[in-house]
């Protein structure tokens, strides 16, 4: 699964990364170059986008209505 197919991932591990919470759903941003080196571009707890090891996440897909609700919620938090 690529980040183009999935806009979200669940954090499975956060060792060494204070801006990640285990079991939290994070929004992903497409970044083919990051994927080439085994990373994902994630909007983390700081509200900024950073690269993290893909091994720390599992990418997930949701039904369209759930995805829309998640994106709306993320948009409110980022303002």
Beta strands, then each sheet from edge to edge (+ up, - down):
strand 1: 8-11
strand 2: 25-29
strand 3: 39-43
strand 4: 49-53
strand 5: 57-60
sheet 1: 4+ 3- 2+ 1- 5+
end
